[in-house]
Amino acid sequence: MRRWTDSTFVSVSANAEHEPGGAEERWIPVMQALSEKGATVRFLALPQSPMGEWARGHGIAVDPYILDKWNMVRSRSRLRKYLRRFDPVAAHSTGLEADLVLRWAARKVPSVEVVHTVCCGAPQATRRRRPTDALMRRFDELGMRSAAAVFVDDEEIAREVSAARVPAERVVLDPPGADRRASVRAHLEVYRRLMAAKGAAG
């Protein structure tokens, strides 16, 4: 099994705004726990995201992630280069755009496992898409099946993810009001499993 000190973990958010208790806020103690174990932790966030400054204040390395919504190929290429540079055990994204681009970028970086957090809050409202966005919804559902794990914040989202045929053992319930220590343990257990798989493969 790989050691924490030899491992890098990347979190990616395409949300410009963050609600209290949202995915990015819940990631902070997870990032801190990883850092305490000696892992390298990086957070890609939009330049205008207030969570970037908050993460820096907690000692997390923050990189500006410029998502070009008008040129997804360029976004994919930038993210793929980033993944190859840091070679993380896992890249954990939230937000529809980040999820789609991450999966696309990671296809050519097989050493990186993809993890998502799917929420029902306002920043994730694009997942409640209008009929005109049905194609994007289909891409999301098909691609999500390849994720190593999908964290969800309520039972309704869990059912939607399961309906997209993500295996039940990969769906992790992480409600906003839960004990943060339990959330951290759940994340670390997923990451530990991915590290063990990489150690076995190596």
Secondary structure, DSSP 8 states (H G I E B T S, - for coil): ---GGG-EEEEEE--S---TT-HHHHHHHHHHHHHHTT-EEEEEE-TT-HHHHHHHHTT-EEEE----TT-HHHHHHHHHHHHHHH--SEEEEESHHHHHHHHHHHTT-TT-EEEEEE--SGGGGGGS--GGGHHHHHHHHHHHTT-SEEEESSHHHHHHHHHTT--GGGEEE--TTS-HHHHHHHHHHHHHHHHHHHHHH-
